[in-house]
Amino acid sequence: MTLPMKSEDVARYLHDHPEFFDQYADMLTLVTLPDPHSGRAISITEKQLFTLRDKVRSLEAKLAELIGFGHENDSISERVHKLAVALIAASDEAAVVRALYSHIGGAFAVPHVTLRLWGAGQGSGHEFDAVTDAAKVFASGLQRPYCGSATGQASLTWFGESASHLRSMAQVPLRETGGACFGMLVMASEEPTRFYPELGTIYLEHIADMAAAALLRVTV
């Protein structure tokens, strides 16, 4: 007496003999699967088409996202370029500071920007106000710009009356060619997620390099 085959036996056989459908390709037209959307039975060919369409939609969405990132990077690069031109054209310390504030606050739409210098030149602006040793040590120890919460940051007091409203900030050290830190550029926002720990800092680093070179040129 022949025992009826179980579905597990069929599955095992097909797994062990993948060439089965090469020999019996017409069998594929008889196999149906439930449509995940309508629940009706559809052929394997239809299922494959649905799967391919889903993959195409997913790839199109990723491509659109990449194109969006590309446009955003182009826009940022253009703004960084304009800032670089303004810094090159600046003839003195006051002009450099004005360029930083106007471009970062305007083109980059950062609502609060301030700067402190302690190792290069002398001036009468608040950029040369006294800075605590703790703030200097913090800036010197930064290997990359700090992006994150403004709470508890020593530089928060540099924003005066606005300090109590600020929730996030980017702190960018300014360094000489040899690496010594002589100041810090700080950008802040009332939005807690404007500057966050995972934020890419390559453009901030470029701005820091340009600002440092411009300031050293006019203050030394």
PETA-V343110 format. One record per residue. RES is the residue in one small letter. BURIAL is I if it has 24 or more other ideal C-beta (glycine too) atoms within 12 Angstrom, else O. D_LAST is the distance of its C-alpha to the last C-alpha in Angstrom with 1 decimal. Layout:
res=RES burial=BURIAL d_last=D_LAST
res=RES burial=BURIAL d_last=D_LAST
This chain:
res=m burial=O d_last=101.7
res=t burial=O d_last=98.2
res=l burial=O d_last=95.6
res=p burial=O d_last=93.5
res=m burial=O d_last=89.9
res=k burial=O d_last=87.1
res=s burial=O d_last=83.9
res=e burial=O d_last=82.1
res=d burial=O d_last=84.3
res=v burial=O d_last=83.4
res=a burial=O d_last=79.7
res=r burial=O d_last=80.0
res=y burial=O d_last=82.0
res=l burial=O d_last=79.5
res=h burial=O d_last=76.6
res=d burial=O d_last=78.5
res=h burial=O d_last=79.6
res=p burial=O d_last=76.8
res=e burial=O d_last=78.8
res=f burial=O d_last=81.4
res=f burial=O d_last=80.0
res=d burial=O d_last=79.8
res=q burial=O d_last=83.5
res=y burial=O d_last=84.2
res=a burial=O d_last=81.4
res=d burial=O d_last=83.8
res=m burial=O d_last=83.7
res=l burial=O d_last=80.2
res=t burial=O d_last=81.5
res=l burial=O d_last=83.7
res=v burial=O d_last=81.0
res=t burial=O d_last=79.6
res=l burial=O d_last=76.8
res=p burial=O d_last=76.1
res=d burial=O d_last=73.5
res=p burial=O d_last=70.9
res=h burial=O d_last=70.6
res=s burial=O d_last=74.3
res=g burial=O d_last=76.1
res=r burial=O d_last=78.5
res=a burial=O d_last=79.3
res=i burial=O d_last=77.4
res=s burial=O d_last=77.6
res=i burial=O d_last=75.2
res=t burial=O d_last=74.2
res=e burial=O d_last=73.3
res=k burial=O d_last=71.4
res=q burial=O d_last=69.4
res=l burial=O d_last=68.7
res=f burial=O d_last=67.5
res=t burial=O d_last=65.3
res=l burial=O d_last=63.8
res=r burial=O d_last=63.2
res=d burial=O d_last=61.4
res=k burial=O d_last=59.2
res=v burial=O d_last=58.5
res=r burial=O d_last=57.5
res=s burial=O d_last=55.2
res=l burial=O d_last=53.6
res=e burial=O d_last=53.2
res=a burial=O d_last=51.5
res=k burial=O d_last=49.1
res=l burial=O d_last=48.4
res=a burial=O d_last=47.8
res=e burial=O d_last=45.4
res=l burial=O d_last=43.5
res=i burial=O d_last=43.4
res=g burial=O d_last=42.1
res=f burial=O d_last=39.3
res=g burial=O d_last=38.6
res=h burial=O d_last=38.4
res=e burial=O d_last=36.2
res=n burial=O d_last=33.7
res=d burial=O d_last=33.8
res=s burial=O d_last=33.0
res=i burial=O d_last=30.1
res=s burial=O d_last=28.7
res=e burial=O d_last=29.1
res=r burial=I d_last=27.1
res=v burial=I d_last=24.3
res=h burial=O d_last=24.3
res=k burial=O d_last=24.2
res=l burial=I d_last=21.2
res=a burial=I d_last=19.4
res=v burial=O d_last=20.4
res=a burial=I d_last=19.1
res=l burial=I d_last=15.7
res=i burial=O d_last=15.6
res=a burial=O d_last=16.9
res=a burial=I d_last=14.4
res=s burial=O d_last=12.6
res=d burial=O d_last=10.6
res=e burial=I d_last=9.9
res=a burial=O d_last=13.6
res=a burial=O d_last=14.9
res=v burial=I d_last=13.4
res=v burial=I d_last=15.0
res=r burial=I d_last=18.1
res=a burial=I d_last=18.5
res=l burial=I d_last=18.4
res=y burial=I d_last=20.9
res=s burial=O d_last=23.1
res=h burial=I d_last=23.5
res=i burial=I d_last=23.9
res=g burial=I d_last=26.1
res=g burial=O d_last=27.9
res=a burial=I d_last=28.4
res=f burial=I d_last=28.3
res=a burial=O d_last=30.3
res=v burial=I d_last=28.5
res=p burial=I d_last=29.7
res=h burial=I d_last=27.1
res=v burial=I d_last=23.3
res=t burial=I d_last=20.7
res=l burial=I d_last=17.2
res=r burial=I d_last=15.7
res=l burial=I d_last=12.3
res=w burial=I d_last=12.4
res=g burial=I d_last=9.9
res=a burial=I d_last=6.5
res=g burial=I d_last=5.8
res=q burial=O d_last=9.2
res=g burial=O d_last=11.8
res=s burial=O d_last=15.6
res=g burial=O d_last=16.5
res=h burial=O d_last=18.3
res=e burial=I d_last=15.4
res=f burial=O d_last=14.2
res=d burial=O d_last=17.9
res=a burial=O d_last=18.9
res=v burial=I d_last=19.6
res=t burial=O d_last=22.4
res=d burial=O d_last=22.3
res=a burial=O d_last=24.7
res=a burial=I d_last=22.5
res=k burial=I d_last=19.6
res=v burial=O d_last=22.2
res=f burial=I d_last=23.7
res=a burial=I d_last=20.5
res=s burial=I d_last=19.7
res=g burial=O d_last=23.4
res=l burial=I d_last=23.6
res=q burial=O d_last=24.5
res=r burial=O d_last=24.7
res=p burial=I d_last=24.3
res=y burial=I d_last=26.8
res=c burial=I d_last=29.4
res=g burial=I d_last=32.3
res=s burial=O d_last=33.7
res=a burial=I d_last=31.6
res=t burial=O d_last=34.1
res=g burial=O d_last=32.8
res=q burial=I d_last=29.1
res=a burial=I d_last=26.8
res=s burial=I d_last=24.5
res=l burial=I d_last=27.7
res=t burial=I d_last=27.3
res=w burial=I d_last=24.1
res=f burial=I d_last=26.4
res=g burial=O d_last=28.4
res=e burial=O d_last=31.9
res=s burial=O d_last=31.7
res=a burial=O d_last=31.2
res=s burial=O d_last=35.0
res=h burial=O d_last=35.6
res=l burial=I d_last=33.2
res=r burial=I d_last=34.8
res=s burial=I d_last=32.5
res=m burial=I d_last=28.8
res=a burial=I d_last=26.2
res=q burial=I d_last=23.3
res=v burial=I d_last=20.6
res=p burial=I d_last=18.0
res=l burial=I d_last=14.4
res=r burial=I d_last=13.5
res=e burial=O d_last=11.2
res=t burial=O d_last=13.1
res=g burial=O d_last=14.8
res=g burial=O d_last=16.0
res=a burial=O d_last=14.4
res=c burial=I d_last=14.5
res=f burial=I d_last=11.8
res=g burial=I d_last=13.7
res=m burial=I d_last=16.9
res=l burial=I d_last=18.3
res=v burial=I d_last=22.0
res=m burial=I d_last=24.8
res=a burial=I d_last=28.2
res=s burial=I d_last=31.7
res=e burial=O d_last=35.1
res=e burial=O d_last=36.7
res=p burial=O d_last=37.2
res=t burial=O d_last=37.1
res=r burial=I d_last=34.2
res=f burial=I d_last=32.0
res=y burial=O d_last=34.2
res=p burial=O d_last=33.9
res=e burial=O d_last=35.3
res=l burial=O d_last=32.9
res=g burial=O d_last=31.4
res=t burial=I d_last=27.6
res=i burial=O d_last=26.7
res=y burial=I d_last=25.5
res=l burial=I d_last=23.5
res=e burial=I d_last=21.8
res=h burial=O d_last=21.1
res=i burial=I d_last=19.6
res=a burial=I d_last=17.4
res=d burial=I d_last=16.2
res=m burial=I d_last=15.5
res=a burial=I d_last=13.9
res=a burial=I d_last=11.5
res=a burial=I d_last=10.7
res=a burial=I d_last=10.3
res=l burial=I d_last=8.2
res=l burial=I d_last=5.6
res=r burial=O d_last=6.2
res=v burial=I d_last=6.0
res=t burial=I d_last=3.8
res=v burial=O d_last=0.0
